[in-house]
Amino acid sequence: MARPDGAASNRTRTVRIGLWAALAALGLLLWLRCAGVGSSARPAQALLVNYLYFVPLAAGLCAWSACLTLSKATWAGRLETLLLKGPGFALPSIIALGGLLVLNRRIGFGAAALPGGIWLAPVFLLERDAVALILFWIIAVVFSRQRLSGRGGRTAGVLSVLYVTVFSLVGIDGAMSLTAPWKSTVYGLYFAITGLYGAIAAWTLLCACSPQATKKQLHDLGKILVGMSLLSAYLMASQILTIWYVNLPAETGFLIDRIRTMPWRAVTVILVASVYLGPFVVLLPAPYKRNRWLLGTVAALVLCGLWLERFWLVAPARCAVPVIGLPEIAMTGAFLGALGIAFELTTPKVTDFPESAGNLNPPEGSGL
C-alpha cells in the first residue's frame, strides 16, 4: 500500500513544480517584454526590489536554523527542515545579481564621482556583493549538511555572523547607494534584520499551513514574529530619530521623500500597520498566536508589507510617485516561482539528527 501513496505524492509534487515553473516562466517572459520596450528604468528597478526582498529571505531561513543550533533549541522539531531548504535558492540569487550587473546603468547604483569613488563604482559594488553572496551560500550549504547529521555548531556561528555582514553590505550597496551621498550607520543592520524578519514570517506561514505544527510551536513562532516586528520598528525609528535630534539637515532628504511627501506618506502608514506595529498589536494576546488561521494571515500580511518596504526603500530615489504595474508584478511572480521550485527540489534527508529534536524528516507536501 505504501507504493501507491508514494506515487500519488510524487505526482502531486511534480504538479506543484510544474505550476511554480509556469509562474516563473510567465513572469520572466512578461518582464523581458517590458525591459525590451524603450529605456524605462522600471523593469531594472523591479529586478532590484525583488532581489533585495527574496534573497535575504531565503538566506535568512538558513540563518534561523543556525540560531536554533547555537541556542540548542529543539522546540521546532521536524519543522526545522523547512529552514534548510533555503540554499536551494542560491543559483537564482546569483543569476539575479548577474542581471543587476547588466542593467546597472538603468538603476544608477553608487556614484563614482563622490568621495570614495572607487568603493561606490557600480561594477565594483556589484562584484563584491557577488563574492560575498557566493561565500555565504557555500557556508550555508556546508552548514545544512552538517545540521542534518547532528553537527554544525561551529559552522552555525560562522553562518550567523556572515549573514549579518553579507546582507548589511547588500543593503548598503543595493539600496542606500541609490540615495548617495545620503548615508546611515543603522541602514545595513536594519536591512539584515528585516531579511530575518521576512524569513521568520515565511517560516511561520509554512508552519501555519502544515498540520504537523502544534499549537505550542505556533505560539513560539508567533512570539518570535512579534519580537522581530518590534526590533525592525526600533531600528527604523533609531535611524529616523537620530536625524531629528542631532539636527542633520543634510540627511532629511530620506525622510522628506518617504514621510512628508504624498503619496509616499500613505505607503509609510501602510508599512507601520503591516510591518512595524500591526503584528505586535494583533498577536499580543497568547490565544491569537495559537490560532493557525490568524497567525498565518498575519505572517502573509508581513510578507506583503516587507515587499512594499523594499519598494519604499528603492523607488523614491528614482520615482516621485509609487507605480506598481506589470514590470513589478511580473518580476515578483518570476522570483516567487523560482523560490517555489527551489523549495520543492530541495528535500533535506536526516541521517543522524539528535533524538531530542524529534523526527526531522520533512512532512509530506511541505513545499512553498
VEXMARVEX-288388 format. One record per atom (N, C-alpha, C): x, y, z; residue in one letter. Coordinates in steps of 0.05 Angstrom, whole numbers, padded with zeros to 5 digits, always signed. Layout:
residues N
XYZA;...
This chain:
residues 368
+00017-00024+00000M;+00000+00000+00000M;+00017+00025+00000M;+00042+00023+00008A;+00059+00047+00010A;+00066+00057-00018A;+00068+00039-00037R;+00076+00048-00064R;+00056+00067-00077R;+00029+00059-00077P;+00010+00078-00088P;+00010+00105-00075P;+00012+00106-00048D;+00013+00131-00034D;+00037+00147-00042D;+00060+00133-00044G;+00085+00147-00052G;+00083+00157-00081G;+00071+00142-00098A;+00068+00150-00126A;+00049+00175-00128A;+00028+00175-00112A;+00010+00198-00112A;+00024+00222-00101A;+00040+00219-00081S;+00055+00241-00070S;+00075+00253-00090S;+00088+00235-00105N;+00107+00244-00126N;+00093+00259-00148N;+00069+00249-00156R;+00053+00263-00177R;+00045+00290-00167R;+00036+00292-00142T;+00028+00318-00132T;+00051+00338-00131T;+00075+00327-00123R;+00099+00344-00123R;+00106+00353-00150R;+00104+00335-00170T;+00110+00342-00198T;+00092+00364-00208T;+00066+00362-00201V;+00047+00382-00209V;+00054+00409-00196V;+00061+00409-00171R;+00069+00434-00158R;+00093+00447-00171R;+00113+00430-00177I;+00137+00440-00191I;+00129+00452-00218I;+00111+00439-00232G;+00103+00449-00258G;+00089+00476-00256G;+00072+00479-00235L;+00058+00505-00231L;+00078+00527-00224L;+00097+00521-00206W;+00117+00541-00199W;+00134+00548-00223W;+00141+00528-00239A;+00157+00534-00264A;+00141+00551-00283A;+00115+00545-00286A;+00099+00561-00304A;+00097+00590-00295A;+00094+00594-00268L;+00094+00621-00257L;+00120+00636-00262L;+00142+00622-00257A;+00169+00634-00262A;+00173+00641-00291A;+00166+00623-00309A;+00170+00628-00338A;+00152+00651-00348A;+00127+00651-00339L;+00109+00672-00348L;+00118+00699-00338L;+00125+00700-00312G;+00135+00725-00301G;+00159+00735-00315G;+00178+00717-00321L;+00203+00725-00334L;+00198+00735-00362L;+00181+00721-00377L;+00175+00730-00404L;+00161+00757-00405L;+00142+00762-00387L;+00129+00788-00386L;+00149+00810-00378L;+00166+00803-00359W;+00186+00823-00351W;+00206+00830-00374W;+00215+00809-00388L;+00233+00814-00411L;+00219+00831-00432L;+00193+00826-00436R;+00179+00843-00456R;+00179+00872-00447R;+00174+00877-00421C;+00175+00904-00411C;+00203+00916-00413C;+00223+00900-00407A;+00251+00910-00407A;+00260+00917-00435A;+00248+00903-00455G;+00257+00908-00483G;+00243+00931-00496G;+00223+00943-00482V;+00208+00966-00494V;+00219+00992-00482V;+00232+01008-00499G;+00242+01034-00490G;+00266+01031-00472G;+00271+01053-00457S;+00294+01053-00439S;+00285+01059-00410S;+00260+01051-00403S;+00249+01056-00377S;+00266+01041-00356S;+00269+01054-00333A;+00284+01042-00311A;+00267+01024-00293A;+00241+01023-00298R;+00223+01008-00281R;+00229+00978-00281R;+00233+00965-00304P;+00240+00936-00303P;+00265+00930-00287P;+00285+00947-00290A;+00310+00943-00275A;+00305+00947-00245A;+00289+00967-00239Q;+00282+00973-00211Q;+00266+00950-00199Q;+00248+00938-00215A;+00233+00915-00206A;+00251+00892-00199A;+00271+00887-00216L;+00290+00866-00211L;+00305+00871-00185L;+00313+00896-00180L;+00328+00903-00156L;+00310+00899-00131L;+00286+00909-00132V;+00268+00907-00109V;+00264+00877-00101V;+00259+00860-00121N;+00254+00832-00115N;+00280+00818-00106N;+00302+00826-00117Y;+00328+00815-00108Y;+00332+00821-00079Y;+00327+00846-00071L;+00331+00855-00044L;+00310+00843-00025L;+00288+00833-00036Y;+00268+00820-00019Y;+00272+00790-00016Y;+00274+00776-00038F;+00274+00747-00038F;+00301+00735-00029F;+00323+00747-00036V;+00349+00735-00029V;+00354+00736+00001V;+00351+00759+00015P;+00354+00758+00044P;+00334+00740+00058P;+00310+00737+00046L;+00290+00719+00058L;+00299+00690+00057L;+00308+00681+00033A;+00317+00654+00030A;+00342+00648+00047A;+00360+00667+00047A;+00385+00664+00063A;+00378+00665+00093A;+00358+00681+00100G;+00350+00683+00128G;+00339+00658+00140G;+00327+00641+00123L;+00318+00614+00132L;+00342+00598+00143L;+00364+00598+00129C;+00388+00584+00138C;+00398+00597+00164C;+00397+00623+00165A;+00407+00637+00189A;+00390+00630+00214A;+00364+00627+00210W;+00347+00619+00233W;+00354+00591+00243W;+00360+00573+00224S;+00368+00546+00232S;+00394+00548+00248S;+00412+00566+00240A;+00438+00570+00254A;+00432+00580+00282A;+00412+00598+00285C;+00405+00609+00311C;+00394+00586+00329C;+00378+00569+00318L;+00368+00546+00333L;+00390+00528+00343L;+00410+00524+00325T;+00433+00507+00332T;+00449+00519+00354T;+00455+00545+00352L;+00472+00559+00372L;+00458+00559+00400L;+00432+00562+00400S;+00417+00563+00425S;+00409+00536+00435S;+00416+00515+00420K;+00410+00487+00427K;+00379+00483+00430K;+00364+00497+00413A;+00335+00495+00414A;+00325+00470+00399A;+00306+00457+00411T;+00295+00433+00399T;+00264+00435+00395T;+00253+00458+00402W;+00224+00461+00401W;+00212+00459+00373W;+00229+00466+00353A;+00218+00466+00325A;+00214+00438+00314A;+00230+00419+00324G;+00227+00391+00315G;+00231+00389+00285G;+00214+00373+00272R;+00216+00367+00243R;+00210+00392+00226R;+00198+00413+00238L;+00192+00437+00222L;+00218+00451+00214L;+00240+00445+00228E;+00265+00459+00221E;+00275+00452+00193E;+00266+00429+00183T;+00275+00422+00156T;+00266+00442+00135T;+00244+00456+00141L;+00235+00477+00122L;+00256+00500+00120L;+00270+00505+00142L;+00291+00525+00141L;+00315+00517+00124L;+00320+00491+00123L;+00343+00481+00109L;+00338+00478+00079L;+00316+00488+00070K;+00311+00489+00041K;+00321+00515+00029K;+00330+00534+00046G;+00339+00559+00036G;+00361+00558+00016G;+00382+00541+00019P;+00404+00541+00000P;+00395+00533-00029P;+00371+00522-00032G;+00362+00516-00059G;+00358+00541-00076G;+00357+00565-00063F;+00353+00590-00078F;+00380+00603-00085F;+00402+00589-00080A;+00428+00601-00085A;+00432+00608-00115A;+00426+00589-00133L;+00430+00594-00161L;+00413+00617-00172L;+00387+00618-00166P;+00371+00640-00175P;+00381+00667-00165P;+00391+00668-00140S;+00401+00693-00129S;+00425+00703-00144S;+00443+00684-00152I;+00467+00692-00167I;+00459+00702-00195I;+00440+00688-00207I;+00431+00696-00234I;+00418+00724-00233I;+00403+00729-00212A;+00390+00756-00209A;+00411+00778-00205A;+00432+00771-00190L;+00454+00791-00186L;+00468+00796-00213L;+00471+00775-00230G;+00482+00780-00256G;+00465+00798-00273G;+00438+00795-00271G;+00420+00813-00285G;+00424+00842-00276G;+00428+00846-00250L;+00432+00873-00240L;+00458+00885-00250L;+00479+00868-00254L;+00504+00877-00265L;+00501+00886-00293L;+00484+00872-00309V;+00479+00880-00337V;+00463+00906-00338V;+00444+00909-00319L;+00426+00932-00320L;+00433+00955-00302L;+00458+00955-00292N;+00465+00974-00271N;+00463+01003-00280N;+00466+01008-00306R;+00464+01036-00316R;+00435+01046-00314R;+00416+01029-00318R;+00388+01037-00315R;+00380+01043-00286R;+00394+01029-00268I;+00386+01032-00240I;+00401+01056-00227I;+00427+01058-00232G;+00442+01081-00221G;+00453+01075-00194G;+00467+01052-00191F;+00480+01045-00166F;+00502+01065-00160F;+00507+01070-00134G;+00530+01085-00126G;+00534+01111-00140G;+00558+01121-00138A;+00565+01146-00151A;+00596+01149-00150A;+00609+01142-00172A;+00638+01142-00172A;+00650+01170-00169A;+00634+01191-00174A;+00644+01218-00172A;+00645+01228-00143A;+00632+01214-00124L;+00632+01222-00096L;+00658+01214-00082L;+00664+01225-00059P;+00687+01216-00044P;+00686+01186-00039P;+00709+01173-00042G;+00710+01144-00041G;+00698+01132-00066G;+00704+01145-00089G;+00691+01138-00114G;+00696+01110-00123G;+00719+01098-00118I;+00724+01071-00126I;+00706+01052-00111I;+00702+01056-00086W;+00685+01039-00070W;+00656+01040-00080W;+00647+01063-00090L;+00620+01066-00099L;+00617+01063-00129L;+00638+01055-00143A;+00636+01049-00171A;+00617+01026-00176A;+00597+01029-00193P;+00576+01009-00195P;+00585+00981-00201P;+00604+00977-00219V;+00612+00950-00226V;+00626+00937-00202V;+00645+00951-00189F;+00659+00941-00166F;+00639+00935-00143F;+00619+00952-00140L;+00598+00949-00120L;+00584+00922-00123L;+00576+00916-00147L;+00562+00891-00152L;+00580+00866-00151L;+00605+00870-00160E;+00624+00848-00160E;+00630+00839-00131E;+00634+00858-00113R;+00640+00850-00085R;+00615+00837-00072R;+00591+00847-00080D;+00567+00834-00070D;+00565+00805-00080D;+00573+00800-00105A;+00573+00773-00116A;+00592+00755-00100A;+00616+00764-00095V;+00635+00748-00080V;+00624+00742-00052V;+00613+00762-00039A;+00602+00758-00012A;+00579+00739-00012A;+00561+00741-00032L;+00538+00724-00034L;+00546+00695-00039L;+00564+00691-00057I;+00574+00663-00063I;+00586+00651-00038I;+00602+00666-00023L;+00614+00656+00001L;+00593+00648+00021L;+00572+00665+00024F;+00551+00658+00043F;+00537+00632+00035F;+00530+00628+00010W;+00516+00604+00001W;+00533+00579+00005W;+00559+00582+00001I;+00577+00559+00005I;+00576+00550+00034I;+00578+00569+00053I;+00577+00563+00081I;+00550+00553+00089I;+00529+00564+00076A;+00501+00555+00082A;+00497+00526+00074A;+00507+00518+00051V;+00505+00490+00042V;+00520+00471+00061V;+00544+00479+00069V;+00560+00463+00087V;+00545+00460+00114V;+00535+00482+00124F;+00520+00481+00150F;+00496+00463+00148F;+00481+00465+00126S;+00456+00449+00123S;+00463+00420+00124S;+00484+00412+00110R;+00491+00383+00111R;+00500+00375+00138R;+00516+00392+00152Q;+00525+00385+00179Q;+00501+00384+00198Q;+00483+00403+00195R;+00460+00404+00213R;+00443+00379+00211R;+00439+00369+00188L;+00423+00345+00184L;+00436+00320+00194L;+00462+00321+00199S;+00476+00298+00210S;+00482+00302+00240S;+00469+00322+00252G;+00472+00325+00281G;+00496+00342+00289G;+00509+00355+00270R;+00532+00372+00276R;+00527+00401+00267R;+00547+00417+00263G;+00544+00444+00253G;+00545+00466+00272G;+00553+00461+00298G;+00554+00481+00318G;+00573+00504+00311G;+00598+00498+00303R;+00617+00518+00296R;+00609+00532+00270R;+00600+00517+00251T;+00592+00529+00225T;+00568+00548+00229T;+00550+00541+00248A;+00527+00558+00254A;+00536+00586+00263A;+00557+00587+00280G;+00567+00613+00289G;+00578+00629+00265G;+00593+00616+00248V;+00604+00629+00224V;+00581+00639+00206V;+00561+00622+00202L;+00539+00630+00184L;+00523+00653+00195L;+00519+00654+00222S;+00504+00676+00234S;+00518+00703+00230S;+00544+00703+00235V;+00560+00728+00232V;+00561+00735+00202V;+00564+00715+00186L;+00566+00720+00157L;+00540+00731+00146L;+00517+00722+00156Y;+00492+00732+00146Y;+00489+00762+00151Y;+00495+00770+00176V;+00492+00798+00183V;+00512+00815+00167V;+00536+00805+00163T;+00556+00820+00149T;+00549+00823+00119T;+00543+00800+00107V;+00538+00800+00078V;+00513+00816+00071V;+00491+00813+00086F;+00467+00827+00079F;+00465+00855+00089F;+00482+00863+00108S;+00486+00891+00113S;+00500+00904+00089S;+00520+00890+00078L;+00533+00900+00054L;+00514+00902+00030L;+00498+00881+00026V;+00479+00881+00004V;+00459+00904+00007V;+00449+00909+00031G;+00431+00931+00035G;+00443+00958+00030G;+00467+00962+00039I;+00481+00987+00035I;+00487+00992+00005I;+00497+00971-00008D;+00504+00974-00036D;+00479+00974-00054D;+00459+00958-00048G;+00437+00955-00066G;+00415+00976-00062G;+00413+00987-00038A;+00391+01006-00033A;+00402+01034-00024A;+00419+01034-00004M;+00428+01060+00006M;+00445+01075-00015M;+00460+01061-00032S;+00476+01074-00052S;+00460+01090-00072S;+00434+01083-00075L;+00416+01097-00093L;+00412+01126-00084L;+00415+01131-00058T;+00410+01157-00047T;+00436+01172-00040T;+00459+01162-00050A;+00484+01175-00045A;+00483+01204-00053A;+00494+01222-00036P;+00512+01217-00013P;+00499+01213+00014P;+00472+01211+00014W;+00458+01205+00040W;+00468+01178+00051W;+00472+01177+00077K;+00482+01153+00090K;+00471+01150+00118K;+00471+01126+00128S;+00461+01120+00155S;+00477+01096+00165S;+00487+01099+00190T;+00502+01077+00203T;+00484+01054+00211T;+00458+01058+00212V;+00439+01037+00221V;+00429+01021+00197V;+00432+01032+00173Y;+00418+01021+00149Y;+00425+00992+00144Y;+00451+00985+00145G;+00459+00958+00140G;+00447+00938+00159G;+00448+00944+00185L;+00437+00926+00205L;+00407+00924+00202L;+00394+00946+00196Y;+00365+00946+00192Y;+00358+00927+00169Y;+00373+00929+00147F;+00367+00912+00124F;+00370+00883+00131F;+00392+00876+00145A;+00396+00848+00152A;+00375+00837+00171A;+00367+00854+00190I;+00346+00845+00209I;+00319+00842+00195I;+00312+00860+00177T;+00287+00857+00163T;+00287+00833+00144T;+00311+00825+00135G;+00313+00800+00120G;+00306+00776+00137G;+00316+00776+00162L;+00309+00755+00181L;+00279+00756+00189L;+00269+00780+00190Y;+00240+00784+00195Y;+00223+00771+00173Y;+00231+00775+00148G;+00217+00762+00126G;+00220+00732+00127G;+00243+00722+00135A;+00248+00693+00136A;+00230+00681+00158A;+00228+00693+00181I;+00211+00681+00202I;+00182+00683+00195I;+00174+00704+00180A;+00147+00706+00171A;+00140+00684+00151A;+00159+00679+00133A;+00155+00657+00113A;+00154+00630+00127A;+00172+00625+00147W;+00171+00600+00161W;+00145+00597+00177W;+00136+00619+00189T;+00111+00618+00204T;+00087+00612+00186T;+00087+00624+00162L;+00065+00618+00143L;+00066+00589+00135L;+00089+00578+00129L;+00091+00550+00121L;+00082+00531+00144L;+00090+00538+00168C;+00082+00521+00191C;+00052+00524+00197C;+00041+00548+00193A;+00013+00551+00197A;-00003+00535+00177A;+00008+00530+00154C;-00005+00514+00133C;+00000+00484+00136C;+00018+00477+00155S;+00025+00449+00159S;+00010+00437+00182S;-00005+00416+00179P;-00020+00404+00201P;-00001+00392+00222P;+00025+00388+00215Q;+00043+00376+00234Q;+00051+00396+00256Q;+00047+00422+00251A;+00055+00442+00271A;+00035+00442+00294A;+00046+00440+00319T;+00029+00440+00343T;+00023+00469+00351T;+00003+00472+00368K;-00004+00499+00378K;+00019+00511+00394K;+00034+00495+00408K;+00057+00505+00423K;+00078+00515+00403K;+00083+00501+00382Q;+00103+00511+00362Q;+00093+00537+00349Q;+00067+00538+00342L;+00056+00563+00331L;+00058+00586+00350L;+00054+00580+00376H;+00057+00601+00396H;+00085+00612+00397H;+00105+00594+00396D;+00133+00603+00396D;+00139+00619+00371D;+00130+00610+00348L;+00134+00625+00324L;+00121+00653+00325L;+00097+00654+00337G;+00084+00680+00339G;+00099+00699+00357G;+00111+00688+00378K;+00127+00706+00396K;+00152+00717+00381K;+00165+00700+00366I;+00188+00709+00350I;+00179+00730+00330I;+00157+00726+00317L;+00147+00745+00297L;+00141+00772+00310L;+00129+00772+00333V;+00124+00797+00348V;+00150+00810+00355V;+00169+00795+00365G;+00195+00806+00372G;+00209+00819+00348G;+00208+00806+00325M;+00221+00817+00302M;+00208+00842+00291M;+00181+00843+00295S;+00167+00868+00286S;+00176+00891+00304S;+00179+00887+00329L;+00188+00909+00347L;+00217+00916+00342L;+00234+00896+00337L;+00262+00902+00331L;+00265+00918+00305L;+00250+00911+00285S;+00251+00925+00259S;+00241+00954+00263S;+00219+00957+00278A;+00209+00984+00284A;+00229+01001+00299A;+00242+00988+00318Y;+00262+01002+00334Y;+00285+01012+00317Y;+00295+00995+00300L;+00318+01003+00283L;+00310+01025+00263L;+00286+01023+00251M;+00278+01045+00234M;+00274+01071+00249M;+00262+01069+00273A;+00258+01093+00289A;+00285+01105+00298A;+00305+01088+00304S;+00331+01097+00311S;+00344+01113+00289S;+00340+01103+00264Q;+00352+01116+00241Q;+00339+01144+00237Q;+00312+01145+00240I;+00298+01170+00235I;+00302+01190+00258I;+00301+01179+00283L;+00303+01197+00306L;+00330+01211+00308L;+00352+01197+00300T;+00378+01209+00301T;+00380+01233+00282T;+00368+01232+00259I;+00368+01254+00240I;+00354+01278+00253I;+00333+01273+00269W;+00318+01295+00281W;+00332+01308+00305W;+00340+01291+00325Y;+00350+01303+00349Y;+00379+01313+00347Y;+00394+01302+00328V;+00421+01313+00323V;+00420+01336+00304V;+00397+01341+00292N;+00393+01363+00273N;+00413+01361+00250N;+00408+01341+00232L;+00424+01336+00209L;+00408+01343+00184L;+00407+01369+00177P;+00390+01377+00154P;+00399+01364+00128P;+00425+01357+00125A;+00435+01345+00100A;+00423+01317+00096A;+00413+01304+00118E;+00403+01277+00116E;+00372+01275+00117E;+00359+01298+00116T;+00330+01298+00117T;+00317+01290+00091T;+00332+01289+00069G;+00321+01281+00043G;+00308+01254+00044G;+00320+01235+00058F;+00308+01208+00061F;+00281+01210+00074F;+00278+01227+00094L;+00252+01229+00108L;+00232+01244+00092L;+00240+01266+00079I;+00221+01282+00064I;+00209+01266+00041I;+00226+01251+00027D;+00216+01236+00004D;+00196+01214+00012D;+00199+01203+00036R;+00183+01180+00044R;+00161+01185+00064R;+00164+01206+00081I;+00146+01211+00103I;+00129+01236+00099I;+00141+01257+00087R;+00127+01282+00085R;+00114+01287+00058R;+00121+01271+00038T;+00111+01275+00011T;+00090+01254+00005T;+00067+01264-00005M;+00046+01245-00014M;+00052+01238-00044M;+00045+01214-00053P;+00031+01192-00038P;+00050+01173-00023P;+00076+01179-00022W;+00094+01161-00007W;+00087+01161+00023W;+00076+01182+00032R;+00068+01183+00061R;+00047+01162+00066R;+00029+01157+00048A;+00008+01137+00052A;+00021+01109+00052A;+00042+01105+00036V;+00056+01079+00037V;+00069+01075+00064V;+00080+01096+00075T;+00093+01094+00102T;+00072+01086+00123T;+00048+01097+00121V;+00027+01089+00140V;+00020+01060+00137V;+00019+01050+00113I;+00014+01021+00108I;+00035+01004+00121I;+00060+01013+00118L;+00083+00997+00129L;+00081+00997+00160L;+00074+01019+00172V;+00071+01019+00201V;+00050+00999+00210V;+00029+00997+00195A;+00007+00979+00202A;+00013+00950+00197A;+00027+00945+00175S;+00031+00917+00166S;+00057+00905+00175S;+00077+00921+00179V;+00104+00910+00185V;+00114+00917+00213V;+00112+00942+00221Y;+00125+00951+00245Y;+00108+00947+00271Y;+00084+00956+00271L;+00068+00955+00296L;+00043+00937+00294L;+00033+00932+00270G;+00009+00915+00267G;+00012+00888+00279G;+00033+00872+00272P;+00036+00845+00283P;+00037+00845+00314P;+00050+00866+00326F;+00051+00867+00355F;+00024+00871+00367F;+00007+00889+00355V;-00019+00894+00366V;-00037+00869+00363V;-00037+00857+00339V;-00055+00835+00333V;-00048+00810+00349V;-00022+00804+00351L;-00013+00778+00362L;-00005+00780+00391L;-00010+00803+00404L;-00003+00806+00432L;-00017+00785+00450L;-00043+00781+00447P;-00056+00760+00464P;-00046+00732+00457P;-00040+00716+00477A;-00029+00689+00472A;-00047+00672+00455A;-00074+00672+00459P;-00091+00654+00442P;-00089+00660+00413P;-00084+00686+00406Y;-00082+00693+00378Y;-00057+00681+00364Y;-00036+00678+00380K;-00012+00665+00369K;-00016+00635+00364K;-00035+00623+00378R;-00040+00595+00374R;-00062+00589+00353R;-00074+00611+00343N;-00095+00608+00323N;-00081+00605+00296N;-00083+00582+00283R;-00069+00576+00259R;-00076+00596+00236R;-00102+00602+00234W;-00111+00619+00212W;-00103+00648+00216W;-00105+00657+00240L;-00098+00685+00246L;-00068+00689+00244L;-00052+00670+00255L;-00023+00672+00253L;-00014+00671+00225L;-00025+00653+00209G;-00018+00652+00181G;-00025+00677+00165G;-00048+00689+00171T;-00056+00713+00158T;-00037+00736+00164T;-00030+00739+00190V;-00011+00760+00198V;+00016+00756+00184V;+00025+00731+00183A;+00051+00726+00170A;+00050+00733+00141A;+00027+00726+00127A;+00025+00733+00099A;+00024+00763+00095A;+00011+00778+00113L;+00010+00807+00111L;+00038+00819+00115L;+00053+00807+00134V;+00080+00817+00139V;+00097+00813+00113V;+00094+00790+00101L;+00110+00785+00076L;+00103+00805+00054L;+00077+00810+00051C;+00069+00831+00031C;+00079+00858+00039C;+00077+00865+00065G;+00087+00890+00074G;+00117+00894+00071G;+00132+00873+00075L;+00161+00874+00071L;+00169+00878+00042L;+00153+00866+00024W;+00159+00872-00005W;+00154+00901-00010W;+00132+00912+00001L;+00127+00941-00003L;+00149+00958+00010L;+00159+00948+00032E;+00181+00963+00046E;+00206+00964+00029E;+00212+00942+00015R;+00235+00943-00003R;+00230+00963-00026R;+00206+00963-00036F;+00199+00982-00057F;+00201+01010-00046F;+00193+01014-00022W;+00194+01040-00008W;+00222+01050-00004W;+00241+01031+00000L;+00269+01039+00003L;+00282+01046-00023L;+00273+01033-00045V;+00287+01036-00070V;+00275+01058-00088V;+00248+01057-00092A;+00235+01072-00113A;+00236+01103-00109A;+00233+01114-00085P;+00232+01143-00082P;+00257+01157-00093P;+00280+01142-00094A;+00304+01154-00105A;+00302+01160-00135A;+00283+01147-00148R;+00281+01150-00177R;+00253+01158-00186R;+00232+01154-00169C;+00204+01159-00177C;+00191+01178-00157C;+00178+01199-00167A;+00163+01217-00149A;+00137+01205-00140A;+00126+01186-00155V;+00101+01174-00149V;+00104+01144-00150V;+00094+01129-00130P;+00096+01100-00130P;+00079+01088-00151P;+00091+01072-00169V;+00076+01059-00190V;+00083+01029-00189V;+00062+01013-00185I;+00066+00984-00185I;+00048+00972-00208I;+00061+00963-00229G;+00047+00953-00252G;+00058+00927-00262G;+00057+00923-00288L;+00065+00897-00300L;+00095+00890-00294L;+00114+00908-00297P;+00142+00900-00292P;+00146+00890-00264P;+00134+00904-00244E;+00138+00896-00216E;+00124+00869-00210E;+00099+00866-00220I;+00084+00842-00215I;+00097+00818-00229I;+00106+00822-00254A;+00118+00800-00269A;+00143+00790-00256A;+00161+00809-00248M;+00186+00800-00235M;+00181+00788-00208M;+00161+00797-00193T;+00154+00784-00168T;+00145+00756-00172T;+00128+00752-00193G;+00120+00725-00200G;+00143+00707-00208G;+00162+00718-00223A;+00186+00702-00231A;+00202+00693-00207A;+00207+00712-00188F;+00222+00705-00164F;+00206+00685-00146F;+00180+00689-00144L;+00164+00671-00127L;+00164+00643-00139L;+00162+00642-00165G;+00163+00615-00178G;+00190+00602-00174G;+00211+00617-00177A;+00238+00606-00172A;+00241+00596-00144A;+00231+00611-00125L;+00233+00603-00097L;+00216+00578-00092L;+00192+00576-00104G;+00176+00552-00101G;+00190+00528-00113G;+00203+00530-00136I;+00217+00508-00148I;+00240+00499-00129I;+00255+00519-00119A;+00277+00513-00101A;+00267+00498-00076A;+00244+00505-00065F;+00234+00491-00042F;+00225+00463-00049F;+00213+00459-00072E;+00204+00433-00079E;+00227+00414-00086E;+00248+00424-00098L;+00270+00407-00106L;+00290+00402-00083L;+00289+00419-00063T;+00308+00415-00040T;+00293+00399-00019T;+00300+00374-00016T;+00287+00357+00004T;+00308+00346+00023T;+00313+00360+00046P;+00333+00351+00065P;+00327+00323+00075P;+00348+00306+00078K;+00345+00280+00089K;+00362+00277+00114K;+00349+00270+00136V;+00362+00268+00161V;+00377+00242+00163V;+00402+00243+00172T;+00418+00219+00175T;+00424+00212+00204T;+00430+00233+00220D;+00438+00228+00248D;+00431+00252+00266D;+00406+00262+00263F;+00399+00285+00279F;+00393+00276+00307F;+00400+00293+00327P;+00395+00285+00355P;+00365+00278+00360P;+00361+00257+00376E;+00334+00247+00381E;+00317+00268+00396E;+00330+00285+00412S;+00315+00305+00427S;+00301+00324+00410S;+00310+00327+00385A;+00297+00346+00367A;+00273+00334+00353A;+00269+00309+00357G;+00247+00295+00344G;+00254+00287+00316G;+00235+00275+00302N;+00240+00266+00275N;+00239+00289+00256N;+00262+00295+00243L;+00264+00319+00226L;+00259+00313+00197L;+00249+00289+00191N;+00242+00284+00163N;+00219+00303+00155N;+00222+00316+00132P;+00202+00337+00124P;+00174+00325+00120P;+00154+00340+00130P;+00126+00330+00126P;+00118+00329+00097P;+00100+00312+00090E;+00091+00310+00063E;+00077+00336+00054E;+00083+00343+00029G;+00070+00367+00019G;+00080+00393+00032G;+00105+00393+00041S;+00115+00416+00055S;+00131+00434+00037S;+00122+00437+00012G;+00134+00456-00007G;+00125+00484+00000G;+00133+00503-00016L;+00126+00531-00010L;+00096+00535-00013L;
